[in-house]
Each structure stands twice: as structure tokens, then as C-alpha cells.
Amino acid sequence: MALIANLRQRLFRWQSDGTAPTRLGQRRVFILPAGSGLLFAIALVVMLIGAINYTLALGHALVFLLAGIGLTGMVHTFRNLHGLTISPGRCEPVFAGETAHFQLILSNDRTTPRLALELEAEPGAAIRADIPAGEIARINVPLVARQRGWLVLPRVRLWSLYPLGLFRAWSYLQPEMRCLVYPAPLPSPLPERSPSLAGGEQGSEGGEEDFAGFRHHQPADSPRHVAWKASARDTDRPLLVKQFAGGAEGELRLDWQLFDPALPTETRLSLLTGWVLAADAQGCSYALRLPGSDIAGGFGEQHRRRCLEALALYPQ
């Protein structure tokens, strides 16, 4: 099997598309009879033998008429792919166990539509597409993300049986696309908060027991503490944040060392992923600590993506 895969890679190396748009020329489109096409050809041979044996002029005419229709269908099947332009799109990150969707942009510059196109990156997961005349279609090719890290899009097969189903025309695509796969999250209670550096410097300003006034908003402040009503009275001033007396505001520290050392690496990463998602859902500030990596406290979409990326790319 390894030898066959190596031969295929060498055979279709010239079809590597990279990140540039690819136009399916004559050398990139292959065509062969489908199973129904072979049955059709056998039926024509039987009919021709019968017509010759019984000297049936109408039999000969019918055989040649059907053969002509079949050959015409072969030409249209080839033309359904010929001249099509494919460009790589985007792929959003997913969690392990989910399905990644690699976007391919198919452009049809002809005055006729291209119908019944199918794209497949792995067996049994074909996507069907129709492209109207002179338009562009964005097709999401599915691929199951079985493990964290970078998921590289394998060779994609594009084929069509249109219009008669007697011939199969196909082409191979190899766009340089990859998708970031986060560890599969495991639910677990969040750890206890620890005093943040900001809270320690501010003394009693970070607690949540008694209201002590307002202060200007800082990048590390949680949206839950913003005084929206007070800030709305004067839109020229920066956002105001409520201050409380009676303790220091805690910051979540999601630390690798908080888990049992006997736990497997992937289990720890999945638990940390669950913590990141839970902390982000609560809108609180949190820091992530991994062996060889320490991400400072923060919150928001960008901080969440940074933490999840660090978990996804942690060494195997």
C-alpha cells in the first residue's frame, strides 16, 4: 500500500496547486466509462450482433443512434469539468472529533451551468455542487478532525457523471490548506481564584464586598464590572469600572500542574480546554500555564483563541 501511495504521489505531483487558483485544462481532466457505461456498451454489442444476424436495417440504425448519443454524452461529461477554476478558501478551527470544513471556491466563466459536480476528501464524504453560468460557488469540503494540531487537507477528488451517467470525468486537486484542531474539551469544575497582580497593587479596590466608587476602565478588566449606566451619562469620558472594598479580585490561573501527574497528556489538555471555554463563558480574567509556555491573564475572543492555539500546538 505504501508503494502504491508513493507512485500516486509521484504521478500527480505536477498537479500540486498550492495557494494559487487552478484551472482544469485538458491534461488535468481524466475520463473513463462508468459501470453503467460498460453495461451500455455490452448491450450495444449484443444488439449489433442481433441486427447483423437477422439483417435488420432498423436494428443497425438504432445501434448507431445509441452509440452516437453515448459519445455525445462523453463529450459533455468532459466539458462539465474542463475550464473550471478552483481557488482555496478559509477553514475555521474546530475541536478534535468534529468535522472541519475546507472551503474551495469554484468559478464558472462559461455561459452554461456546470451540474452534478462532486468533491471528496475522504471516502464516503462527497459533497455535490451545481454552478450556474458565469457565477462562483463556495463549497465546504468536510474532513473529520480526529486529533489536535494541524489538519492538512489531503488530495481532493472532483468528478462528475453528468449528463448520462455513462462516463466518469475526474480531476485531482491539492490546495495547500490546513485547519487548526483544538483538543476535545472535557467538562470539569473551575479551580479556585487566586489574587491577581492588579488586585494586589490596588489593595482593597479589587474586592467584591462593598461598593467603593468608580475608576477608569483598564484592558484587563472584566466586562461584568463595567458601569454601563454611569458611562452612558458622559460618552466623552473612558468607560467606568465599579470598585469594591473588602478583598482582592481573584484571577483564574489554569495551570498544568493542578492535575494529577498520572493523567495522560491529552487528558490534561482536554481538561484545560474545558476550563478555557468555561472561563471565557463567564467573562472572567484567566491565565494559562503550560510547561514551557505562560500566557498572562486576559479575556475576550482574542485571548481565548490564543490559549486554545497553545493547547492545540502543544508538543505531542
Contacts in CASP RR format, 6 or more apart in sequence:
PFRMAT RR
TARGET T0000
AUTHOR 0000-0000-0000
METHOD contacts of the structure
MODEL  1
MALIANLRQRLFRWQSDGTAPTRLGQRRVFILPAGSGLLFAIALVVMLIG
AINYTLALGHALVFLLAGIGLTGMVHTFRNLHGLTISPGRCEPVFAGETA
HFQLILSNDRTTPRLALELEAEPGAAIRADIPAGEIARINVPLVARQRGW
LVLPRVRLWSLYPLGLFRAWSYLQPEMRCLVYPAPLPSPLPERSPSLAGG
EQGSEGGEEDFAGFRHHQPADSPRHVAWKASARDTDRPLLVKQFAGGAEG
ELRLDWQLFDPALPTETRLSLLTGWVLAADAQGCSYALRLPGSDIAGGFG
EQHRRRCLEALALYPQ
12 155 0 8 1.000
12 172 0 8 1.000
12 174 0 8 1.000
15 28 0 8 1.000
15 171 0 8 1.000
15 172 0 8 1.000
15 173 0 8 1.000
15 174 0 8 1.000
16 174 0 8 1.000
17 86 0 8 1.000
17 88 0 8 1.000
17 173 0 8 1.000
17 174 0 8 1.000
17 175 0 8 1.000
17 176 0 8 1.000
18 88 0 8 1.000
18 174 0 8 1.000
18 175 0 8 1.000
18 176 0 8 1.000
19 88 0 8 1.000
19 175 0 8 1.000
19 176 0 8 1.000
20 87 0 8 1.000
21 85 0 8 1.000
21 86 0 8 1.000
21 87 0 8 1.000
21 107 0 8 1.000
22 28 0 8 1.000
22 85 0 8 1.000
22 86 0 8 1.000
22 87 0 8 1.000
22 173 0 8 1.000
22 175 0 8 1.000
23 83 0 8 1.000
23 84 0 8 1.000
23 85 0 8 1.000
24 81 0 8 1.000
24 82 0 8 1.000
24 83 0 8 1.000
24 84 0 8 1.000
24 85 0 8 1.000
24 86 0 8 1.000
24 158 0 8 1.000
24 171 0 8 1.000
25 82 0 8 1.000
25 83 0 8 1.000
26 82 0 8 1.000
28 171 0 8 1.000
29 78 0 8 1.000
29 81 0 8 1.000
29 82 0 8 1.000
29 169 0 8 1.000
29 170 0 8 1.000
29 171 0 8 1.000
30 169 0 8 1.000
30 170 0 8 1.000
30 171 0 8 1.000
31 74 0 8 1.000
31 77 0 8 1.000
31 78 0 8 1.000
31 167 0 8 1.000
31 168 0 8 1.000
31 169 0 8 1.000
31 170 0 8 1.000
32 167 0 8 1.000
32 168 0 8 1.000
33 41 0 8 1.000
33 166 0 8 1.000
33 167 0 8 1.000
33 168 0 8 1.000
34 161 0 8 1.000
34 165 0 8 1.000
34 166 0 8 1.000
34 167 0 8 1.000
34 168 0 8 1.000
36 165 0 8 1.000
36 166 0 8 1.000
37 165 0 8 1.000
37 166 0 8 1.000
37 167 0 8 1.000
40 66 0 8 1.000
40 70 0 8 1.000
40 166 0 8 1.000
44 63 0 8 1.000
44 66 0 8 1.000
44 67 0 8 1.000
47 59 0 8 1.000
47 62 0 8 1.000
47 63 0 8 1.000
47 66 0 8 1.000
48 60 0 8 1.000
48 63 0 8 1.000
50 56 0 8 1.000
50 59 0 8 1.000
51 59 0 8 1.000
51 60 0 8 1.000
51 62 0 8 1.000
51 63 0 8 1.000
52 60 0 8 1.000
69 164 0 8 1.000
70 164 0 8 1.000
70 166 0 8 1.000
73 163 0 8 1.000
73 164 0 8 1.000
73 166 0 8 1.000
73 167 0 8 1.000
74 166 0 8 1.000
74 167 0 8 1.000
76 162 0 8 1.000
76 163 0 8 1.000
76 164 0 8 1.000
77 160 0 8 1.000
77 161 0 8 1.000
77 162 0 8 1.000
77 163 0 8 1.000
77 164 0 8 1.000
77 165 0 8 1.000
77 166 0 8 1.000
77 167 0 8 1.000
77 168 0 8 1.000
77 169 0 8 1.000
78 167 0 8 1.000
78 169 0 8 1.000
80 114 0 8 1.000
80 115 0 8 1.000
80 116 0 8 1.000
80 117 0 8 1.000
80 160 0 8 1.000
80 162 0 8 1.000
80 163 0 8 1.000
80 169 0 8 1.000
81 114 0 8 1.000
81 117 0 8 1.000
81 158 0 8 1.000
81 159 0 8 1.000
81 160 0 8 1.000
81 169 0 8 1.000
81 170 0 8 1.000
81 171 0 8 1.000
83 109 0 8 1.000
83 110 0 8 1.000
84 106 0 8 1.000
84 107 0 8 1.000
84 108 0 8 1.000
84 114 0 8 1.000
84 131 0 8 1.000
84 158 0 8 1.000
85 106 0 8 1.000
85 107 0 8 1.000
85 108 0 8 1.000
85 109 0 8 1.000
86 104 0 8 1.000
86 105 0 8 1.000
86 106 0 8 1.000
86 107 0 8 1.000
86 158 0 8 1.000
86 173 0 8 1.000
86 175 0 8 1.000
87 104 0 8 1.000
87 105 0 8 1.000
87 107 0 8 1.000
87 175 0 8 1.000
88 102 0 8 1.000
88 103 0 8 1.000
88 104 0 8 1.000
88 105 0 8 1.000
88 175 0 8 1.000
88 176 0 8 1.000
88 177 0 8 1.000
89 102 0 8 1.000
89 103 0 8 1.000
89 104 0 8 1.000
89 105 0 8 1.000
89 138 0 8 1.000
89 177 0 8 1.000
90 103 0 8 1.000
91 100 0 8 1.000
91 101 0 8 1.000
91 102 0 8 1.000
91 103 0 8 1.000
91 153 0 8 1.000
91 177 0 8 1.000
91 178 0 8 1.000
91 179 0 8 1.000
92 101 0 8 1.000
92 179 0 8 1.000
93 179 0 8 1.000
93 180 0 8 1.000
93 181 0 8 1.000
93 182 0 8 1.000
93 305 0 8 1.000
93 308 0 8 1.000
93 309 0 8 1.000
93 312 0 8 1.000
94 100 0 8 1.000
94 145 0 8 1.000
94 179 0 8 1.000
94 181 0 8 1.000
94 182 0 8 1.000
95 145 0 8 1.000
95 181 0 8 1.000
95 182 0 8 1.000
95 183 0 8 1.000
95 184 0 8 1.000
95 185 0 8 1.000
95 273 0 8 1.000
96 145 0 8 1.000
96 146 0 8 1.000
96 147 0 8 1.000
96 148 0 8 1.000
96 181 0 8 1.000
96 182 0 8 1.000
96 183 0 8 1.000
96 184 0 8 1.000
97 144 0 8 1.000
97 145 0 8 1.000
97 146 0 8 1.000
97 184 0 8 1.000
98 144 0 8 1.000
98 145 0 8 1.000
99 142 0 8 1.000
99 143 0 8 1.000
99 144 0 8 1.000
99 145 0 8 1.000
100 142 0 8 1.000
100 143 0 8 1.000
100 144 0 8 1.000
100 145 0 8 1.000
100 151 0 8 1.000
100 179 0 8 1.000
100 181 0 8 1.000
101 140 0 8 1.000
101 141 0 8 1.000
101 142 0 8 1.000
101 143 0 8 1.000
102 121 0 8 1.000
102 140 0 8 1.000
102 141 0 8 1.000
102 143 0 8 1.000
102 153 0 8 1.000
102 175 0 8 1.000
102 177 0 8 1.000
102 179 0 8 1.000
103 138 0 8 1.000
103 139 0 8 1.000
103 140 0 8 1.000
103 141 0 8 1.000
104 119 0 8 1.000
104 138 0 8 1.000
104 139 0 8 1.000
104 140 0 8 1.000
104 141 0 8 1.000
104 156 0 8 1.000
104 173 0 8 1.000
104 175 0 8 1.000
105 136 0 8 1.000
105 137 0 8 1.000
105 138 0 8 1.000
105 139 0 8 1.000
106 117 0 8 1.000
106 129 0 8 1.000
106 131 0 8 1.000
106 136 0 8 1.000
106 137 0 8 1.000
106 138 0 8 1.000
106 139 0 8 1.000
107 131 0 8 1.000
107 136 0 8 1.000
108 114 0 8 1.000
108 131 0 8 1.000
108 132 0 8 1.000
108 133 0 8 1.000
108 134 0 8 1.000
108 135 0 8 1.000
108 136 0 8 1.000
108 137 0 8 1.000
109 134 0 8 1.000
110 133 0 8 1.000
110 134 0 8 1.000
111 133 0 8 1.000
111 134 0 8 1.000
112 133 0 8 1.000
113 130 0 8 1.000
113 131 0 8 1.000
113 132 0 8 1.000
113 133 0 8 1.000
114 130 0 8 1.000
114 131 0 8 1.000
114 160 0 8 1.000
115 130 0 8 1.000
115 131 0 8 1.000
115 160 0 8 1.000
115 162 0 8 1.000
115 163 0 8 1.000
116 128 0 8 1.000
116 130 0 8 1.000
116 160 0 8 1.000
116 161 0 8 1.000
116 162 0 8 1.000
116 163 0 8 1.000
117 128 0 8 1.000
117 129 0 8 1.000
117 130 0 8 1.000
117 131 0 8 1.000
117 158 0 8 1.000
117 159 0 8 1.000
117 160 0 8 1.000
117 162 0 8 1.000
118 126 0 8 1.000
118 127 0 8 1.000
118 128 0 8 1.000
118 129 0 8 1.000
118 158 0 8 1.000
118 159 0 8 1.000
118 160 0 8 1.000
119 126 0 8 1.000
119 127 0 8 1.000
119 129 0 8 1.000
119 139 0 8 1.000
119 141 0 8 1.000
119 156 0 8 1.000
119 157 0 8 1.000
119 158 0 8 1.000
120 126 0 8 1.000
120 127 0 8 1.000
120 141 0 8 1.000
120 156 0 8 1.000
120 157 0 8 1.000
120 159 0 8 1.000
121 141 0 8 1.000
121 142 0 8 1.000
121 143 0 8 1.000
121 153 0 8 1.000
121 154 0 8 1.000
121 155 0 8 1.000
121 156 0 8 1.000
121 157 0 8 1.000
122 143 0 8 1.000
122 144 0 8 1.000
122 154 0 8 1.000
125 142 0 8 1.000
125 143 0 8 1.000
125 144 0 8 1.000
127 139 0 8 1.000
127 140 0 8 1.000
127 141 0 8 1.000
127 142 0 8 1.000
129 137 0 8 1.000
129 139 0 8 1.000
130 137 0 8 1.000
131 137 0 8 1.000
141 153 0 8 1.000
141 156 0 8 1.000
143 151 0 8 1.000
143 153 0 8 1.000
143 154 0 8 1.000
143 179 0 8 1.000
145 151 0 8 1.000
145 179 0 8 1.000
145 181 0 8 1.000
147 181 0 8 1.000
148 181 0 8 1.000
148 182 0 8 1.000
148 183 0 8 1.000
148 184 0 8 1.000
148 266 0 8 1.000
148 269 0 8 1.000
148 311 0 8 1.000
148 312 0 8 1.000
148 314 0 8 1.000
149 180 0 8 1.000
149 181 0 8 1.000
149 312 0 8 1.000
149 313 0 8 1.000
150 178 0 8 1.000
150 179 0 8 1.000
150 180 0 8 1.000
150 181 0 8 1.000
150 313 0 8 1.000
151 178 0 8 1.000
151 179 0 8 1.000
151 180 0 8 1.000
151 181 0 8 1.000
152 177 0 8 1.000
152 178 0 8 1.000
153 175 0 8 1.000
153 177 0 8 1.000
153 178 0 8 1.000
153 179 0 8 1.000
155 172 0 8 1.000
155 173 0 8 1.000
155 174 0 8 1.000
156 172 0 8 1.000
156 173 0 8 1.000
156 174 0 8 1.000
156 175 0 8 1.000
157 170 0 8 1.000
157 171 0 8 1.000
157 172 0 8 1.000
157 173 0 8 1.000
158 170 0 8 1.000
158 171 0 8 1.000
158 172 0 8 1.000
158 173 0 8 1.000
159 168 0 8 1.000
159 169 0 8 1.000
159 170 0 8 1.000
159 171 0 8 1.000
160 168 0 8 1.000
160 169 0 8 1.000
160 170 0 8 1.000
161 167 0 8 1.000
161 168 0 8 1.000
180 309 0 8 1.000
180 312 0 8 1.000
180 313 0 8 1.000
181 312 0 8 1.000
182 273 0 8 1.000
182 308 0 8 1.000
182 309 0 8 1.000
182 311 0 8 1.000
182 312 0 8 1.000
183 266 0 8 1.000
183 269 0 8 1.000
183 270 0 8 1.000
183 272 0 8 1.000
183 273 0 8 1.000
183 311 0 8 1.000
183 312 0 8 1.000
184 270 0 8 1.000
184 273 0 8 1.000
185 270 0 8 1.000
185 273 0 8 1.000
185 274 0 8 1.000
185 277 0 8 1.000
186 267 0 8 1.000
186 270 0 8 1.000
186 271 0 8 1.000
186 273 0 8 1.000
186 274 0 8 1.000
187 274 0 8 1.000
187 278 0 8 1.000
188 271 0 8 1.000
188 274 0 8 1.000
188 275 0 8 1.000
190 252 0 8 1.000
190 275 0 8 1.000
190 278 0 8 1.000
190 279 0 8 1.000
190 282 0 8 1.000
191 252 0 8 1.000
191 253 0 8 1.000
191 254 0 8 1.000
191 255 0 8 1.000
191 258 0 8 1.000
191 275 0 8 1.000
193 250 0 8 1.000
193 251 0 8 1.000
193 252 0 8 1.000
194 250 0 8 1.000
194 251 0 8 1.000
194 252 0 8 1.000
194 253 0 8 1.000
195 248 0 8 1.000
195 249 0 8 1.000
195 250 0 8 1.000
195 251 0 8 1.000
196 220 0 8 1.000
196 248 0 8 1.000
196 249 0 8 1.000
196 250 0 8 1.000
196 251 0 8 1.000
196 285 0 8 1.000
196 297 0 8 1.000
198 206 0 8 1.000
198 218 0 8 1.000
198 220 0 8 1.000
198 249 0 8 1.000
198 251 0 8 1.000
199 205 0 8 1.000
199 206 0 8 1.000
199 207 0 8 1.000
199 248 0 8 1.000
199 249 0 8 1.000
199 250 0 8 1.000
200 248 0 8 1.000
202 248 0 8 1.000
203 247 0 8 1.000
203 248 0 8 1.000
204 212 0 8 1.000
204 245 0 8 1.000
204 246 0 8 1.000
204 247 0 8 1.000
204 248 0 8 1.000
205 212 0 8 1.000
205 215 0 8 1.000
205 243 0 8 1.000
205 244 0 8 1.000
205 245 0 8 1.000
206 243 0 8 1.000
206 244 0 8 1.000
206 246 0 8 1.000
206 247 0 8 1.000
206 248 0 8 1.000
206 249 0 8 1.000
207 243 0 8 1.000
207 244 0 8 1.000
207 245 0 8 1.000
207 246 0 8 1.000
207 247 0 8 1.000
207 248 0 8 1.000
207 249 0 8 1.000
208 244 0 8 1.000
208 246 0 8 1.000
208 247 0 8 1.000
208 249 0 8 1.000
209 244 0 8 1.000
209 245 0 8 1.000
209 246 0 8 1.000
209 247 0 8 1.000
210 244 0 8 1.000
210 245 0 8 1.000
210 246 0 8 1.000
211 242 0 8 1.000
211 243 0 8 1.000
211 244 0 8 1.000
211 245 0 8 1.000
212 243 0 8 1.000
212 244 0 8 1.000
212 245 0 8 1.000
213 242 0 8 1.000
213 243 0 8 1.000
214 227 0 8 1.000
214 230 0 8 1.000
214 240 0 8 1.000
214 241 0 8 1.000
214 242 0 8 1.000
214 243 0 8 1.000
215 240 0 8 1.000
215 241 0 8 1.000
215 243 0 8 1.000
216 238 0 8 1.000
216 239 0 8 1.000
216 240 0 8 1.000
216 241 0 8 1.000
217 226 0 8 1.000
217 238 0 8 1.000
217 239 0 8 1.000
217 240 0 8 1.000
217 241 0 8 1.000
218 241 0 8 1.000
220 285 0 8 1.000
220 297 0 8 1.000
220 298 0 8 1.000
220 299 0 8 1.000
221 241 0 8 1.000
221 285 0 8 1.000
222 283 0 8 1.000
222 284 0 8 1.000
222 285 0 8 1.000
222 299 0 8 1.000
223 283 0 8 1.000
223 299 0 8 1.000
224 283 0 8 1.000
224 284 0 8 1.000
225 241 0 8 1.000
225 242 0 8 1.000
226 239 0 8 1.000
226 240 0 8 1.000
226 241 0 8 1.000
226 242 0 8 1.000
227 239 0 8 1.000
227 240 0 8 1.000
227 241 0 8 1.000
227 242 0 8 1.000
230 240 0 8 1.000
231 237 0 8 1.000
231 239 0 8 1.000
231 240 0 8 1.000
251 284 0 8 1.000
251 285 0 8 1.000
251 286 0 8 1.000
251 287 0 8 1.000
251 297 0 8 1.000
252 275 0 8 1.000
252 279 0 8 1.000
252 284 0 8 1.000
252 285 0 8 1.000
252 286 0 8 1.000
252 287 0 8 1.000
253 286 0 8 1.000
253 287 0 8 1.000
253 289 0 8 1.000
254 272 0 8 1.000
254 275 0 8 1.000
254 276 0 8 1.000
254 279 0 8 1.000
254 286 0 8 1.000
254 287 0 8 1.000
254 288 0 8 1.000
254 289 0 8 1.000
254 307 0 8 1.000
255 289 0 8 1.000
256 268 0 8 1.000
256 272 0 8 1.000
256 289 0 8 1.000
256 290 0 8 1.000
256 291 0 8 1.000
257 289 0 8 1.000
259 268 0 8 1.000
259 271 0 8 1.000
263 271 0 8 1.000
265 314 0 8 1.000
269 311 0 8 1.000
269 314 0 8 1.000
272 288 0 8 1.000
272 290 0 8 1.000
272 311 0 8 1.000
273 308 0 8 1.000
273 311 0 8 1.000
275 286 0 8 1.000
276 286 0 8 1.000
276 288 0 8 1.000
276 304 0 8 1.000
276 307 0 8 1.000
276 308 0 8 1.000
276 311 0 8 1.000
277 304 0 8 1.000
279 286 0 8 1.000
279 299 0 8 1.000
280 286 0 8 1.000
280 299 0 8 1.000
280 300 0 8 1.000
280 303 0 8 1.000
280 304 0 8 1.000
283 299 0 8 1.000
283 300 0 8 1.000
284 299 0 8 1.000
285 297 0 8 1.000
285 298 0 8 1.000
285 299 0 8 1.000
286 297 0 8 1.000
286 298 0 8 1.000
286 299 0 8 1.000
286 307 0 8 1.000
287 294 0 8 1.000
287 295 0 8 1.000
287 296 0 8 1.000
287 297 0 8 1.000
287 298 0 8 1.000
288 294 0 8 1.000
288 295 0 8 1.000
288 297 0 8 1.000
288 307 0 8 1.000
288 310 0 8 1.000
288 311 0 8 1.000
289 295 0 8 1.000
290 310 0 8 1.000
290 311 0 8 1.000
290 314 0 8 1.000
293 310 0 8 1.000
293 314 0 8 1.000
295 303 0 8 1.000
295 306 0 8 1.000
295 307 0 8 1.000
295 310 0 8 1.000
297 303 0 8 1.000
END
